[in-house]
Amino acid sequence: MARLISSVVSPTTPIRVLLVDDLALVRAGIRRLLEDAGGVTVISESGSSQEAMEVARRERPDVVLMGMNGLCLAVLDGARRFQRQIPAVKIVVMSVDASMVIPDRLVQSGIQGCLTKNCTETELLEALQAVHRGERYISLQLARQLAHKRLSAEPQSPFELLTHRELQVALLVTQGKNTAQIAKSLCLTGKTVNGYRSRIMEKLGVRTEVQLTHLALRHGVIELACGC
């Protein structure tokens, strides 16, 4: 559950934040918000989790603040890699909250903080303060949704039936990637990828890639490109 924190971080001990989002304009807005609030220093920005990993090894930020856009599994994979390779760095993810599948798995993976992108400035600062102190922070909105999901007898999304690897393959399929491209991206053989594809189709009750993509859109696991 979210904790309410009345005090602000002392500007003499600013939280060093690495900001990660694939949209430069979003990064600029969040940077301005955090630096105007005080108590936070954005030490660097990155457009991808892979680039951010290299920056984090060099700069050693206190917190990595990751935005989730579009194919949000990339953020989940990035957060998991951070935890394995640089466990001292704390992770806060801002989710678009279109589907509970990814936020739920983010929480299960053990990240320190998870917010929705419609959070307030105060809540974002509270989250950064909390994880910097070694606590976990889940926004009230997400906590309620996660609690409701766990109390439900049936999965709210068929994508919850997929393993992490199956979800990776499924979302790459919705991007239009073929078997060879998926195999290269995930360091798998083509035979293994085809095996995953067959299990995905069976679990989700679809027969074609178009049906899979429509199902992912319907359940908010992927979003339509804005065309901008």
ChimeraX commands (.cxc) that place a marker at each C-alpha (Angstrom):
marker #1 position 0.00,0.00,0.00 radius 0.5
marker #1 position 1.11,3.54,-0.59 radius 0.5
marker #1 position 2.67,5.41,2.32 radius 0.5
marker #1 position 1.98,9.08,2.86 radius 0.5
marker #1 position 5.15,11.01,3.61 radius 0.5
marker #1 position 4.76,14.47,5.02 radius 0.5
marker #1 position 8.41,15.50,4.93 radius 0.5
marker #1 position 10.46,16.23,1.83 radius 0.5
marker #1 position 13.97,15.09,1.12 radius 0.5
marker #1 position 16.56,17.57,2.32 radius 0.5
marker #1 position 18.09,19.43,-0.62 radius 0.5
marker #1 position 21.49,18.85,1.01 radius 0.5
marker #1 position 21.14,15.11,0.32 radius 0.5
marker #1 position 19.42,14.91,-3.08 radius 0.5
marker #1 position 18.30,11.60,-4.50 radius 0.5
marker #1 position 20.34,10.86,-7.62 radius 0.5
marker #1 position 17.92,9.68,-10.30 radius 0.5
marker #1 position 18.51,8.12,-13.71 radius 0.5
marker #1 position 15.48,8.86,-15.88 radius 0.5
marker #1 position 14.51,6.27,-18.51 radius 0.5
marker #1 position 11.75,6.78,-21.09 radius 0.5
marker #1 position 11.67,6.27,-24.84 radius 0.5
marker #1 position 9.99,9.65,-25.36 radius 0.5
marker #1 position 12.36,12.62,-25.09 radius 0.5
marker #1 position 9.52,15.07,-24.41 radius 0.5
marker #1 position 8.27,12.97,-21.50 radius 0.5
marker #1 position 11.78,12.79,-20.06 radius 0.5
marker #1 position 12.13,16.57,-20.31 radius 0.5
marker #1 position 8.84,17.13,-18.50 radius 0.5
marker #1 position 9.63,14.73,-15.67 radius 0.5
marker #1 position 13.16,16.14,-15.29 radius 0.5
marker #1 position 11.79,19.68,-14.98 radius 0.5
marker #1 position 9.17,18.57,-12.46 radius 0.5
marker #1 position 11.65,16.73,-10.26 radius 0.5
marker #1 position 14.34,19.39,-10.31 radius 0.5
marker #1 position 11.83,22.18,-9.60 radius 0.5
marker #1 position 10.52,20.21,-6.61 radius 0.5
marker #1 position 13.96,20.04,-5.00 radius 0.5
marker #1 position 15.60,17.13,-3.20 radius 0.5
marker #1 position 16.18,15.25,-6.47 radius 0.5
marker #1 position 18.98,15.45,-9.02 radius 0.5
marker #1 position 18.46,13.86,-12.43 radius 0.5
marker #1 position 22.01,12.75,-13.14 radius 0.5
marker #1 position 21.28,11.41,-16.63 radius 0.5
marker #1 position 18.58,10.37,-19.11 radius 0.5
marker #1 position 18.28,7.31,-21.34 radius 0.5
marker #1 position 15.90,6.30,-24.08 radius 0.5
marker #1 position 16.13,2.55,-23.41 radius 0.5
marker #1 position 16.84,0.18,-20.54 radius 0.5
marker #1 position 19.89,-1.21,-22.35 radius 0.5
marker #1 position 21.44,2.25,-22.63 radius 0.5
marker #1 position 20.39,3.00,-19.04 radius 0.5
marker #1 position 22.24,-0.09,-17.80 radius 0.5
marker #1 position 25.51,1.24,-19.18 radius 0.5
marker #1 position 24.88,4.67,-17.63 radius 0.5
marker #1 position 23.95,3.12,-14.28 radius 0.5
marker #1 position 27.16,1.09,-14.13 radius 0.5
marker #1 position 29.13,4.28,-14.67 radius 0.5
marker #1 position 27.11,6.81,-12.64 radius 0.5
marker #1 position 25.63,4.58,-9.89 radius 0.5
marker #1 position 22.31,6.42,-9.38 radius 0.5
marker #1 position 20.27,5.94,-6.21 radius 0.5
marker #1 position 17.05,5.30,-8.15 radius 0.5
marker #1 position 16.22,4.44,-11.76 radius 0.5
marker #1 position 12.86,5.93,-12.75 radius 0.5
marker #1 position 11.50,4.03,-15.76 radius 0.5
marker #1 position 8.54,5.08,-17.88 radius 0.5
marker #1 position 6.40,2.44,-19.55 radius 0.5
marker #1 position 5.20,3.11,-23.10 radius 0.5
marker #1 position 4.03,0.96,-25.97 radius 0.5
marker #1 position 5.58,-2.53,-25.76 radius 0.5
marker #1 position 5.81,-2.44,-21.99 radius 0.5
marker #1 position 7.41,-5.87,-21.65 radius 0.5
marker #1 position 10.70,-4.15,-22.53 radius 0.5
marker #1 position 10.42,-2.23,-19.26 radius 0.5
marker #1 position 9.77,-5.43,-17.30 radius 0.5
marker #1 position 12.78,-7.10,-18.91 radius 0.5
marker #1 position 14.90,-4.02,-18.25 radius 0.5
marker #1 position 13.86,-3.89,-14.59 radius 0.5
marker #1 position 14.67,-7.58,-14.17 radius 0.5
marker #1 position 18.12,-7.10,-15.72 radius 0.5
marker #1 position 18.83,-4.17,-13.41 radius 0.5
marker #1 position 17.95,-6.29,-10.40 radius 0.5
marker #1 position 20.20,-9.14,-11.51 radius 0.5
marker #1 position 23.19,-7.08,-12.63 radius 0.5
marker #1 position 23.10,-3.95,-10.42 radius 0.5
marker #1 position 21.04,-4.99,-7.36 radius 0.5
marker #1 position 22.07,-1.92,-5.35 radius 0.5
marker #1 position 20.14,0.36,-7.72 radius 0.5
marker #1 position 16.48,0.75,-6.82 radius 0.5
marker #1 position 13.81,0.73,-9.53 radius 0.5
marker #1 position 10.59,2.77,-9.76 radius 0.5
marker #1 position 8.34,2.15,-12.76 radius 0.5
marker #1 position 5.64,4.50,-14.01 radius 0.5
marker #1 position 3.04,2.38,-15.81 radius 0.5
marker #1 position 0.51,3.45,-18.42 radius 0.5
marker #1 position -1.82,1.11,-16.50 radius 0.5
marker #1 position -3.60,-0.11,-19.63 radius 0.5
marker #1 position -3.37,-3.71,-18.47 radius 0.5
marker #1 position -2.66,-5.22,-15.08 radius 0.5
marker #1 position -0.58,-8.03,-16.58 radius 0.5
marker #1 position 2.71,-6.11,-16.71 radius 0.5
marker #1 position 2.30,-4.08,-13.47 radius 0.5
marker #1 position 1.42,-7.30,-11.65 radius 0.5
marker #1 position 4.56,-9.00,-12.94 radius 0.5
marker #1 position 6.63,-5.94,-12.12 radius 0.5
marker #1 position 5.48,-6.19,-8.50 radius 0.5
marker #1 position 6.09,-9.95,-8.47 radius 0.5
marker #1 position 9.62,-9.38,-9.79 radius 0.5
marker #1 position 10.44,-7.41,-6.65 radius 0.5
marker #1 position 10.91,-3.88,-8.00 radius 0.5
marker #1 position 10.84,-1.26,-5.28 radius 0.5
marker #1 position 8.19,1.11,-6.68 radius 0.5
marker #1 position 5.32,1.12,-9.15 radius 0.5
marker #1 position 3.08,4.09,-10.06 radius 0.5
marker #1 position 0.62,4.99,-12.77 radius 0.5
marker #1 position 1.52,7.81,-15.16 radius 0.5
marker #1 position -1.45,9.84,-13.95 radius 0.5
marker #1 position 0.09,10.08,-10.48 radius 0.5
marker #1 position 0.54,13.49,-8.89 radius 0.5
marker #1 position 3.85,15.26,-8.42 radius 0.5
marker #1 position 3.52,14.66,-4.67 radius 0.5
marker #1 position 3.02,10.92,-5.11 radius 0.5
marker #1 position 6.01,10.63,-7.44 radius 0.5
marker #1 position 8.24,12.38,-4.92 radius 0.5
marker #1 position 6.86,10.22,-2.11 radius 0.5
marker #1 position 7.68,7.10,-4.10 radius 0.5
marker #1 position 11.26,8.22,-4.74 radius 0.5
marker #1 position 11.74,9.06,-1.07 radius 0.5
marker #1 position 10.30,5.73,0.07 radius 0.5
marker #1 position 12.43,3.52,-2.17 radius 0.5
marker #1 position 15.51,5.61,-1.39 radius 0.5
marker #1 position 14.93,4.71,2.28 radius 0.5
marker #1 position 14.78,1.03,1.37 radius 0.5
marker #1 position 10.99,0.70,1.42 radius 0.5
marker #1 position 8.62,-0.47,-1.31 radius 0.5
marker #1 position 5.97,1.85,-2.76 radius 0.5
marker #1 position 2.89,0.79,-4.72 radius 0.5
marker #1 position 0.47,3.55,-5.64 radius 0.5
marker #1 position -2.94,3.31,-4.01 radius 0.5
marker #1 position -4.66,2.95,-7.39 radius 0.5
marker #1 position -2.45,0.05,-8.44 radius 0.5
marker #1 position -2.65,-1.56,-5.00 radius 0.5
marker #1 position -6.45,-1.59,-5.20 radius 0.5
marker #1 position -6.41,-3.06,-8.70 radius 0.5
marker #1 position -3.90,-5.72,-7.71 radius 0.5
marker #1 position -5.95,-6.62,-4.63 radius 0.5
marker #1 position -9.11,-6.89,-6.73 radius 0.5
marker #1 position -7.30,-9.07,-9.25 radius 0.5
marker #1 position -6.05,-11.44,-6.55 radius 0.5
marker #1 position -9.55,-11.76,-5.07 radius 0.5
marker #1 position -11.04,-12.69,-8.45 radius 0.5
marker #1 position -11.57,-16.38,-9.04 radius 0.5
marker #1 position -10.78,-16.15,-12.76 radius 0.5
marker #1 position -7.89,-14.43,-14.58 radius 0.5
marker #1 position -8.86,-10.94,-15.73 radius 0.5
marker #1 position -6.75,-11.34,-18.87 radius 0.5
marker #1 position -5.91,-14.50,-20.81 radius 0.5
marker #1 position -2.34,-13.18,-21.02 radius 0.5
marker #1 position -1.98,-13.96,-17.32 radius 0.5
marker #1 position -1.88,-17.63,-18.38 radius 0.5
marker #1 position 1.41,-17.09,-20.20 radius 0.5
marker #1 position 4.84,-17.58,-18.72 radius 0.5
marker #1 position 7.30,-14.71,-18.91 radius 0.5
marker #1 position 9.02,-16.20,-21.98 radius 0.5
marker #1 position 5.69,-16.89,-23.68 radius 0.5
marker #1 position 4.65,-13.30,-23.03 radius 0.5
marker #1 position 7.92,-12.10,-24.55 radius 0.5
marker #1 position 7.32,-14.14,-27.70 radius 0.5
marker #1 position 3.64,-13.15,-27.92 radius 0.5
marker #1 position 4.39,-9.44,-27.78 radius 0.5
marker #1 position 7.17,-9.73,-30.34 radius 0.5
marker #1 position 4.71,-11.51,-32.63 radius 0.5
marker #1 position 2.29,-8.58,-32.24 radius 0.5
marker #1 position 5.14,-6.34,-33.41 radius 0.5
marker #1 position 5.23,-8.27,-36.67 radius 0.5
marker #1 position 8.47,-10.10,-35.88 radius 0.5
marker #1 position 8.99,-13.43,-37.65 radius 0.5
marker #1 position 10.43,-16.58,-36.10 radius 0.5
marker #1 position 14.03,-15.81,-37.11 radius 0.5
marker #1 position 13.85,-12.27,-35.72 radius 0.5
marker #1 position 12.33,-13.45,-32.43 radius 0.5
marker #1 position 14.94,-16.19,-32.11 radius 0.5
marker #1 position 17.75,-13.68,-32.59 radius 0.5
marker #1 position 16.21,-11.17,-30.16 radius 0.5
marker #1 position 15.74,-13.75,-27.38 radius 0.5
marker #1 position 18.82,-15.90,-28.14 radius 0.5
marker #1 position 16.68,-18.96,-28.89 radius 0.5
marker #1 position 16.51,-21.45,-31.74 radius 0.5
marker #1 position 13.82,-21.17,-34.37 radius 0.5
marker #1 position 12.41,-24.53,-33.26 radius 0.5
marker #1 position 12.09,-23.30,-29.69 radius 0.5
marker #1 position 10.34,-20.11,-30.80 radius 0.5
marker #1 position 7.87,-22.10,-32.89 radius 0.5
marker #1 position 7.16,-24.27,-29.88 radius 0.5
marker #1 position 6.39,-21.18,-27.82 radius 0.5
marker #1 position 4.16,-19.80,-30.58 radius 0.5
marker #1 position 2.12,-23.01,-30.67 radius 0.5
marker #1 position 1.63,-23.01,-26.89 radius 0.5
marker #1 position 0.69,-19.31,-26.93 radius 0.5
marker #1 position -1.97,-19.83,-29.58 radius 0.5
marker #1 position -3.37,-22.81,-27.68 radius 0.5
marker #1 position -3.46,-21.03,-24.32 radius 0.5
marker #1 position -5.05,-17.88,-25.74 radius 0.5
marker #1 position -7.48,-19.70,-28.02 radius 0.5
marker #1 position -6.39,-17.92,-31.21 radius 0.5
marker #1 position -5.32,-19.31,-34.58 radius 0.5
marker #1 position -3.58,-16.45,-36.34 radius 0.5
marker #1 position -1.17,-13.62,-35.56 radius 0.5
marker #1 position -3.90,-11.11,-36.44 radius 0.5
marker #1 position -6.23,-12.67,-33.86 radius 0.5
marker #1 position -3.41,-12.60,-31.31 radius 0.5
marker #1 position -2.79,-8.91,-31.97 radius 0.5
marker #1 position -6.50,-8.07,-31.69 radius 0.5
marker #1 position -6.68,-9.96,-28.39 radius 0.5
marker #1 position -3.64,-8.08,-27.04 radius 0.5
marker #1 position -5.21,-4.76,-28.03 radius 0.5
marker #1 position -8.54,-5.70,-26.46 radius 0.5
marker #1 position -6.91,-6.52,-23.14 radius 0.5
marker #1 position -4.65,-3.45,-23.12 radius 0.5
marker #1 position -1.42,-5.44,-23.31 radius 0.5
marker #1 position -0.34,-3.43,-26.37 radius 0.5
marker #1 position -1.45,-0.06,-27.70 radius 0.5
marker #1 position -2.16,1.24,-31.19 radius 0.5
marker #1 position 0.61,3.41,-32.61 radius 0.5
marker #1 position -0.36,7.06,-32.39 radius 0.5
marker #1 position 1.12,7.81,-35.80 radius 0.5
marker #1 position 3.16,10.72,-34.49 radius 0.5
marker link #1:1,2 radius 0.2
marker link #1:2,3 radius 0.2
marker link #1:3,4 radius 0.2
marker link #1:4,5 radius 0.2
marker link #1:5,6 radius 0.2
marker link #1:6,7 radius 0.2
marker link #1:7,8 radius 0.2
marker link #1:8,9 radius 0.2
marker link #1:9,10 radius 0.2
marker link #1:10,11 radius 0.2
marker link #1:11,12 radius 0.2
marker link #1:12,13 radius 0.2
marker link #1:13,14 radius 0.2
marker link #1:14,15 radius 0.2
marker link #1:15,16 radius 0.2
marker link #1:16,17 radius 0.2
marker link #1:17,18 radius 0.2
marker link #1:18,19 radius 0.2
marker link #1:19,20 radius 0.2
marker link #1:20,21 radius 0.2
marker link #1:21,22 radius 0.2
marker link #1:22,23 radius 0.2
marker link #1:23,24 radius 0.2
marker link #1:24,25 radius 0.2
marker link #1:25,26 radius 0.2
marker link #1:26,27 radius 0.2
marker link #1:27,28 radius 0.2
marker link #1:28,29 radius 0.2
marker link #1:29,30 radius 0.2
marker link #1:30,31 radius 0.2
marker link #1:31,32 radius 0.2
marker link #1:32,33 radius 0.2
marker link #1:33,34 radius 0.2
marker link #1:34,35 radius 0.2
marker link #1:35,36 radius 0.2
marker link #1:36,37 radius 0.2
marker link #1:37,38 radius 0.2
marker link #1:38,39 radius 0.2
marker link #1:39,40 radius 0.2
marker link #1:40,41 radius 0.2
marker link #1:41,42 radius 0.2
marker link #1:42,43 radius 0.2
marker link #1:43,44 radius 0.2
marker link #1:44,45 radius 0.2
marker link #1:45,46 radius 0.2
marker link #1:46,47 radius 0.2
marker link #1:47,48 radius 0.2
marker link #1:48,49 radius 0.2
marker link #1:49,50 radius 0.2
marker link #1:50,51 radius 0.2
marker link #1:51,52 radius 0.2
marker link #1:52,53 radius 0.2
marker link #1:53,54 radius 0.2
marker link #1:54,55 radius 0.2
marker link #1:55,56 radius 0.2
marker link #1:56,57 radius 0.2
marker link #1:57,58 radius 0.2
marker link #1:58,59 radius 0.2
marker link #1:59,60 radius 0.2
marker link #1:60,61 radius 0.2
marker link #1:61,62 radius 0.2
marker link #1:62,63 radius 0.2
marker link #1:63,64 radius 0.2
marker link #1:64,65 radius 0.2
marker link #1:65,66 radius 0.2
marker link #1:66,67 radius 0.2
marker link #1:67,68 radius 0.2
marker link #1:68,69 radius 0.2
marker link #1:69,70 radius 0.2
marker link #1:70,71 radius 0.2
marker link #1:71,72 radius 0.2
marker link #1:72,73 radius 0.2
marker link #1:73,74 radius 0.2
marker link #1:74,75 radius 0.2
marker link #1:75,76 radius 0.2
marker link #1:76,77 radius 0.2
marker link #1:77,78 radius 0.2
marker link #1:78,79 radius 0.2
marker link #1:79,80 radius 0.2
marker link #1:80,81 radius 0.2
marker link #1:81,82 radius 0.2
marker link #1:82,83 radius 0.2
marker link #1:83,84 radius 0.2
marker link #1:84,85 radius 0.2
marker link #1:85,86 radius 0.2
marker link #1:86,87 radius 0.2
marker link #1:87,88 radius 0.2
marker link #1:88,89 radius 0.2
marker link #1:89,90 radius 0.2
marker link #1:90,91 radius 0.2
marker link #1:91,92 radius 0.2
marker link #1:92,93 radius 0.2
marker link #1:93,94 radius 0.2
marker link #1:94,95 radius 0.2
marker link #1:95,96 radius 0.2
marker link #1:96,97 radius 0.2
marker link #1:97,98 radius 0.2
marker link #1:98,99 radius 0.2
marker link #1:99,100 radius 0.2
marker link #1:100,101 radius 0.2
marker link #1:101,102 radius 0.2
marker link #1:102,103 radius 0.2
marker link #1:103,104 radius 0.2
marker link #1:104,105 radius 0.2
marker link #1:105,106 radius 0.2
marker link #1:106,107 radius 0.2
marker link #1:107,108 radius 0.2
marker link #1:108,109 radius 0.2
marker link #1:109,110 radius 0.2
marker link #1:110,111 radius 0.2
marker link #1:111,112 radius 0.2
marker link #1:112,113 radius 0.2
marker link #1:113,114 radius 0.2
marker link #1:114,115 radius 0.2
marker link #1:115,116 radius 0.2
marker link #1:116,117 radius 0.2
marker link #1:117,118 radius 0.2
marker link #1:118,119 radius 0.2
marker link #1:119,120 radius 0.2
marker link #1:120,121 radius 0.2
marker link #1:121,122 radius 0.2
marker link #1:122,123 radius 0.2
marker link #1:123,124 radius 0.2
marker link #1:124,125 radius 0.2
marker link #1:125,126 radius 0.2
marker link #1:126,127 radius 0.2
marker link #1:127,128 radius 0.2
marker link #1:128,129 radius 0.2
marker link #1:129,130 radius 0.2
marker link #1:130,131 radius 0.2
marker link #1:131,132 radius 0.2
marker link #1:132,133 radius 0.2
marker link #1:133,134 radius 0.2
marker link #1:134,135 radius 0.2
marker link #1:135,136 radius 0.2
marker link #1:136,137 radius 0.2
marker link #1:137,138 radius 0.2
marker link #1:138,139 radius 0.2
marker link #1:139,140 radius 0.2
marker link #1:140,141 radius 0.2
marker link #1:141,142 radius 0.2
marker link #1:142,143 radius 0.2
marker link #1:143,144 radius 0.2
marker link #1:144,145 radius 0.2
marker link #1:145,146 radius 0.2
marker link #1:146,147 radius 0.2
marker link #1:147,148 radius 0.2
marker link #1:148,149 radius 0.2
marker link #1:149,150 radius 0.2
marker link #1:150,151 radius 0.2
marker link #1:151,152 radius 0.2
marker link #1:152,153 radius 0.2
marker link #1:153,154 radius 0.2
marker link #1:154,155 radius 0.2
marker link #1:155,156 radius 0.2
marker link #1:156,157 radius 0.2
marker link #1:157,158 radius 0.2
marker link #1:158,159 radius 0.2
marker link #1:159,160 radius 0.2
marker link #1:160,161 radius 0.2
marker link #1:161,162 radius 0.2
marker link #1:162,163 radius 0.2
marker link #1:163,164 radius 0.2
marker link #1:164,165 radius 0.2
marker link #1:165,166 radius 0.2
marker link #1:166,167 radius 0.2
marker link #1:167,168 radius 0.2
marker link #1:168,169 radius 0.2
marker link #1:169,170 radius 0.2
marker link #1:170,171 radius 0.2
marker link #1:171,172 radius 0.2
marker link #1:172,173 radius 0.2
marker link #1:173,174 radius 0.2
marker link #1:174,175 radius 0.2
marker link #1:175,176 radius 0.2
marker link #1:176,177 radius 0.2
marker link #1:177,178 radius 0.2
marker link #1:178,179 radius 0.2
marker link #1:179,180 radius 0.2
marker link #1:180,181 radius 0.2
marker link #1:181,182 radius 0.2
marker link #1:182,183 radius 0.2
marker link #1:183,184 radius 0.2
marker link #1:184,185 radius 0.2
marker link #1:185,186 radius 0.2
marker link #1:186,187 radius 0.2
marker link #1:187,188 radius 0.2
marker link #1:188,189 radius 0.2
marker link #1:189,190 radius 0.2
marker link #1:190,191 radius 0.2
marker link #1:191,192 radius 0.2
marker link #1:192,193 radius 0.2
marker link #1:193,194 radius 0.2
marker link #1:194,195 radius 0.2
marker link #1:195,196 radius 0.2
marker link #1:196,197 radius 0.2
marker link #1:197,198 radius 0.2
marker link #1:198,199 radius 0.2
marker link #1:199,200 radius 0.2
marker link #1:200,201 radius 0.2
marker link #1:201,202 radius 0.2
marker link #1:202,203 radius 0.2
marker link #1:203,204 radius 0.2
marker link #1:204,205 radius 0.2
marker link #1:205,206 radius 0.2
marker link #1:206,207 radius 0.2
marker link #1:207,208 radius 0.2
marker link #1:208,209 radius 0.2
marker link #1:209,210 radius 0.2
marker link #1:210,211 radius 0.2
marker link #1:211,212 radius 0.2
marker link #1:212,213 radius 0.2
marker link #1:213,214 radius 0.2
marker link #1:214,215 radius 0.2
marker link #1:215,216 radius 0.2
marker link #1:216,217 radius 0.2
marker link #1:217,218 radius 0.2
marker link #1:218,219 radius 0.2
marker link #1:219,220 radius 0.2
marker link #1:220,221 radius 0.2
marker link #1:221,222 radius 0.2
marker link #1:222,223 radius 0.2
marker link #1:223,224 radius 0.2
marker link #1:224,225 radius 0.2
marker link #1:225,226 radius 0.2
marker link #1:226,227 radius 0.2
marker link #1:227,228 radius 0.2
view
